Amino acid sequence: MAHHISLNGGNLTFEDFISVTRKNASVGIADEAITRVNDSRKAVDSLVAEGRAMYGINTGFGRFADVAIPEDEVNLLQINLILSDVCGVGNPLPRDVVRGMLLLRANSLANGFSGVRPILIDTLLEMINKGVHPVIPEKGSVGSSGDLCPLSHMVLPMLGLGEAEYRGQVISGSDAMEKAGIPVISLRAKEGLALINGTQCMTSVAAHAYYDSSILVKSADAIGALTVESLRGIINAFDPRIHSIRKHKGQMDSAANVRKMLEGSEYTTRQGELRVQDAYSIRCTPQIHGASRLALDYVAGVFGTEMNAVTDNPLVFTDSGDVFSGGNFHGQPMAIASDTLAIAIAEMGNVSERRIAKLVDPAMNHGLPAFLVKQGGINCGFMIPQYVAAALVSENKVLAHPASVDSIPTSAGQEDHVSMGTIAARKAATIVEHVKMILGIELMCAAQAIDLQEKRGMGRGTEAAYKAIRSKVEMMENDRIFAGDQNASAELVGSGELLEAVERATGPLA
């Protein structure tokens, strides 16, 4: 049974996040957070009664910040804000990303600086717990002022508007809320702005991409080790002394993983035994994988912080009564980190494709059959899977171009620098999906290479990886439809099932 997560605004981990978004853990709000939220709402109500000018509460938005809104229209202002911002285009975001947006918005509001009533947080959490998932188009955010467009689509069902997926069907937002037994709400002063002025779309997309990447970096070491073994690679290149004197932790961890995977292998060779050096894609696996690991450590820090951040505007400080307009909605930290994630994972795919190319090329694969098939000519073997990997790598090179260095002024120049963080996050997520497939193809090729040579004792980790892929994909004797096999292998890698099988044999990888 999935466990229960209690939000207090600052305690959400990647593991808890995934438990809610993908494993249907239930979620609630901690008592101390409710107290803070109530206090911040009282402050807003008091300030509205005073008639003090406060951005987005009794003024217009963006370039209209200097337009005063009469007290009897401040609630209408919030409704109009949502309606005006529902302009998204493209395919709907996946269910896990939508659940993440609901969760992250509730967690941000739970900090008690946003001036909303607790009923808003309760409604967001009820939608998660009862499976009401707003239909949110993937495109339309420039990443500041936050994710206005996608978050407005998220809010619609809360108001009895828009569409939502409920129990596998897309129905009207009002029907979804009614069927789930969740009352719709009416927005009051500041609440519309508090729901949409934040980075929760880009953060949900990016956090899922990072979590999947955290599986891929370890899986890539395991798969790379199986390739080393299948090519009778030189084990000396992974000697800990080599890596310790460079001092990069990511490199040392990756090399340690490869050694652990290959422990006991009778396939690997010593320097000078069959050849003096291996190609860089084999010999430099720890250096290449390790560099991506260093980048992902930085990414994890940024994303983990943002998942627990207050990102709307204006902000209510109940201890002093101050309401300040700031820029916490600006997605630049997420944009740069998402671009970094994209580059780091793209490179893991890049070197994986080079190992695939080496495995299938008779000029480089040390005596294995061309394209890893016994009867070449009548059979093409793994020729086209390498094409697929190459295509994905090349597409990744286009997608890895940073979005964070771009900006287009919006709102008549009032919002004159924007982050494009949501675009950066979506690109990174696409690259992650591509790299799952590339690594899956390498795994198939490496297992095929093992089957095409004299049987020897395998490493304790590589043998587990070999058995895992062979439980899903048979050896290729003759050409067959490969698409299903590729998908099965990619799922084995991306789901963490391969890593779990390996770690049962080796213990935890670094």
N, C-alpha and C positions, 0 to 999 in steps of 0.2 A: 504494500500500500504506500502511495506517495506520501511524503511527510508534509508538515505544515510550516510555512514561512511566516514569521512575524516581522513586519517592516517597522523600522524606527527612523528611516531617512538616511542612515549611515552604515548599515550593516549588511548590505546586499553583496554577496559574493558571486563569482561566475558560476559556481556549482549550484547555488540556490536559484540563480537566474535561469539556468537551463532546466532545473527541476520544475520550475513553474511553466516555462515556455514550451518545453518538449515532453515533459513527463507528468504534467498535470498535477503537480503539488498544489495544495490549497494555500491561500495567502490571506493574511489579515494585517491589521495595524496595531502597533503596541500602544498601551494606555498612555505612556508619557508623550507619545507623538500626538495623540488626540488632544491632550491638554495644550500643547504648543499651538496646534492648528486652531483651536477655539480662541486662544488668546489673540492670535494674529487676525482672526476674523472680527473680533470685537474692535480691534484697532481700526480696521477698515471702515466698519459701520460708523464709528465715532468720527472719523475724518470726513466721511461723506456728509454726515449731519452738519459738520462745521462748514462745509462748502469750500475747503481748501483745494486749490488746483493740484491734481495729481494725474500724471500721465496715464492714459488708458483706463482711468477710473471715472473721471469726469471731464476728460479731454478726448479729442480724436486720436487716431493712430498714425504713426509714421509722419509724413509731411503735414498731417492735420493735427499735430500735437498742440498747436496754439488755438485750436477751435474749442471753446468751452461747451460743455454738454449740460443742459439743465438737470436738476436733481431728479425730476420726474421721468427722465429719459435715460438714466444711467444703466438701467437693466436692459432696455432696448438696444443700447450701444453694444452690449456684450453679445446679444443674439445676432445683430447685424455683422459683427466682426466674424463670427463663425461662418455665417452664410456667405459673406464676401470672399472668404478664404478657401472655400471648397471648390478648388479649380484643378485638382490633380489629373494627370494623364498617365496612360500606360497600363501595364498589367497590374492586378492586385498584388500587394505584398504578401508573402507567405504567412501562414497562420502563426508560426513561431515568432516571426518578427512583430506581428500585430499584438500578440500576447505580451511580448517584451515591451512594446510601446506603452500599453496599458499599465504594466507593472512599474516601469521606470517613471512614468508620470506620477503615479500614486506615491512612489518612494520619494520623489523630489518634493511633492506637496507636503509629505509627512514631516519635513524638516521644520515647518511652521514659519516660513518667511514669505508665504504667497498670499495670505489673506483670504483663503477660501474656507467654506464650511466643510466640516467632516463628511457631510453627505456626498460631496463630490468624490472623495477618496473611497468611501464605501461603495459607491456606484461603480467606479473603475475596478475595484477588487471583486465585486459581485459578478461583473462581466467576465473576468478571468475565471472565477470559480465555477460559473454556470455555463461557460463556453459561448458567450456572445462575442463574436469577432467582427468588428467593423470592416467593411470592404474599403481598403485604402489604396488608391493608385500609387505606384512606386515613384513617379516623377512629379516635379513641380516645386521642390524646395531648393533654395540657393544657400541654405545653411545658416542664415541669420536674416531677419530676427528669428532665430531658431528654425524649427521645422513647421512653420505656420500652416502650410498647405496640407501635408499629410496628417498633422495632428488635428486639424479641423475636420477632416473626414473621420478621424477616430471619435470625435465628440458627437457627431450627428446622431447615432443611435441613442446616446444618453438623453437627447432632446426629443426622441421619438421620430427622428428623421433619417434619411439616407438608407443604406443597406448594410446587412450584417450576415455573416455565415453562422448558422446555428444548426448543430447536429447534422452537418454535411450538406446543408442546403442554404443557398443565398436567398434571403427574404428581406422584406422591408425592415428597417431598424425598429419601427414601432412594434411590428409583429414579433420580432426576435426578443425584444425586451419583455413583452407581454407573456410570451410562451415560457420565458425563463423566470418569470415572476419578479422582475426588477422594475421598480417604479421609475419612470422618466423624471427628469429634473427640470427646473426653471432656473436659469442663470441670474445671478445678482451681480452687483457692482464688482468689477475686477475679475470675476470668475472665468469668463470666456478667455480673456487674455492669459490668465494663469494656467489654463489648460493647454494652450497652444504655443505659448512663447517659450520654447525650450528645445533641447537637442535630442529628444527621445527617439525620433525616427532614426537618425544617423547612428545614435548610440546602440539601439537595438540591432540594427543591421550589422554594425561593426562588432558588437560583443559576440554575436553568433559566429561571425567569421573568425574572430580571434579564438573562440573556444574550439572550433573545428581545426584551426591551425595548430593549436596546442597538441592535438592528436596527430596531425600530419608530421610535425617535426620529429617526433619519436618514431613514427611509422616509417618515415623516410630513412632514418638510420637503419632500421631493421631491414627494409627492402634493399637499401644500398649494400648492406652486409651480405644479403643473399646473392646479389649480383657479383660482389667480390668473390664469393665462394664459387659461383658457377663459372667464373672466368679463371679460377685457380689463382686468384690475386695474391700479391705479396703482402704478407702480414706485418712485415717490419715497418711499413708506413704508418701503422697505428700504434707503434710503441709509445707508451706514456711519456717517455723522456722527450720525445720530439715535441709533444704538445704542451708539456709543462713549461718548457723554456720560452714558449711564445706567450703564455700566461692568460690567454683569453678563455674564460670559463666555458663559453659555448662550444668552442673547439675541443676543449678537454673532455667535456661531457659527451659530445658526439663520438669522439674517438673511443671513449670508455664503453659506449653503447655498442660500437662495432666489435670491439674486443670481446665483450660479453656475449654477443650474438654468435661469434665465431669460435668460442671456446670449445676445444675438442675436435675441431674440423680437420679432416684428412684431405680436404680439397685445397686448402690454402697452401701457399709455398713460401719459401724464404728467399730473400734477396740473392739473386744469382743462380738459384736452383733451376728455374725455367727461363727467366729473363731478369734483367737488372732493375727495370723500373716499369711501373704501370702508367697508363695515361692519367692525366689530371682528374678526369671524371671519377676515377677509381681512387687514386692515391690521395687526392685532395678533398675527398668527401667530408672529413671533419672540419677542414678549413672553410669550405663552402657552406655546409649545413650550420656550422657554428656561427658564422656571421649572421645568418638569418635568425638564429636563436638569440643573439645579442639584441637585434632589432626588436624581436618579439617581447623581450623583457621590458623594454621601454614602452611598447604598445600596451602591454598588460597594465602597466602602472597608470597610463593615461586613461584607458578605458575603465579600469576599476574605480578610479577617482570620479569619473564623469557619471558612472552609474549611481553614485550616491550624492551628486551635486545638486545645488539649487540653481536653476538655469533660467528662471523667468524674470520678468521686469514689469513694473517696478517691484522693489523688495520692501517688505514691512519689518521693521525692527521694533519689536514690542517693548524692549527694555527702555528705549528712549522715545518712542513714538514717531521716529523718523520714517519717512517713505522716500526712498532714493531710486532715481532712474539710473541704471547702470547698463552693462553690456554682457551679463553672464550668459545670455542666449547665443552669443557669437560662437560658432562651431569651429573656430580655427584650431584649438587643441586636438579635437577629434579629426579634423581634416588632415592635418599633418601626420598624425599617428595612423590614420587609415591609409594614407598614401605609403607610409613606411611599411605597413602590413602588406600592402599590395606588392611592393618591390621585394620584400623578404620572401614571401611565398612564391612569387613568380620565379625567383632564382632557384628555389628548390625544384620547381618543375623543369627549369632550364637544364640543370645538371642531370636530372632524372632522364630527360629525353636524350642527352648525350650518352648516358649509359645504355639506354635502349638501342641507340644507333650502333654502339660498339658491339652489343650482343648479336645483332642481326647481320652485321657486315663481315663477310668471310675474310676480308683483308685485315680485320682488327680483332676478331673474336677467338683467336688462338686455336684454330682447328675445328671449331663447331661448324655444322652445316650452314650454308647460306640461308638467311632468314629463318633459321631454327626449324627447318623441316627436312625430313629424311629424303624425300623424293622431290627435290626442287625442279622447277620447270613445269611439271604437271600440277605442282602445288606452289602457291605463292607464300605460304607460311605466314610469318609475322611481318611481311613487307608493309601491308597497309596499316596495321596498328601503329607502326612507327610514323607513317604519314600523319595519322590522327594526332599522335603526340606532338609532332612538329607543327601541325596546324594550331593546336591549342597553345603551344609555347609562343608561336608568332602572334596569335591574338592577345596573349598575355602581355607581350611587349608593347602593344598599342594601349592596352588597358592600364598598364603600369605608369603611363604618363601622369604626373601629379595633377590632380584637380585643385589642390590647395593653393597653387600659384596663380589661379585664375580668379578674377572678380569682375562682376558687372554691377554698376551702381543701380539701386532700386529706390522706389518711393521718392521720385523726383530729386534724387541726390541726397536726401536725408540719411539714407542707409547706403553710404557710398563705398563701403568695403564689405563684401560678403565672403563666406568661407568655402562654399561649394562642398561642405563636409559630407552631405548626404550622397552626393555623386561619388565622392572619394570612397565612402563606405560601400556603396553598391558595386563599384568597380572591384574593390578588394574582395567582396563576397563572390563575385563571378570568377575571379582568379582562383580563389580557394576551390571552387567547384571544378575548375579545369585541372588543377593540380591533383585532386583526388583521382581523376581519370588517368592522368599521366603516370602517377605512381602505381595505379592499378595495372596499367599496361606493362610497366617495368616488372612488377611482381609476376605477371604471367610469363614474361620473357625469361626471367631468371629461373623460374621453376622449370620451364621447357628446356633451358640449357642444362640444368641438372639431369633431366631425364634423358638427354641425348649423349651422355658420356658414361664412362665406367663408374659404377656405384662405389662410393667410399663413405666413410663415416662423416656425417654432417655435424656442424656446430650445434650446441644445445638450443640456441635461439633460432638459427636459420632452419633447423629441422622443424621447429614448431611453425615457423612462417610457411615453409613448404607444405606441411600437412594442412595448414589452414586454407591455403589457396587450392590445394587439390581436393578439399572437401566441397569446393564450390565450382571449380573449373577443371575439366579433364585435360590430360596431355593432348596436344594436337598431333594426330597421326596423319590426317589428310585435311585439306581445306574444308571449312564449315562456316556457317554464319557465326560471326564473332561478336556481334553487337551485344547480345545477351551476356556473353562471358565477360566482356569488358565492363558492363554495368555491374555484374556480380562482384567482380574484383574491386572496382572502385568503391562499392558499398562496403565490402569487407574492410577496406582501408579506412574510408571516411567515418564509418560508424564506431571505430575503435575496436572492432571484433578481432582484427589481426593483432593489434597491440596487446589486447587481453590474452590472446593465445600465446604470444611470445613471452609476456611477463609471467605467465604461469610456469613457463619453463626456466626463465632466467632470473626471476625476481624483477623488481621495478627498474625500468630504464630511467636514465637521468633526463 
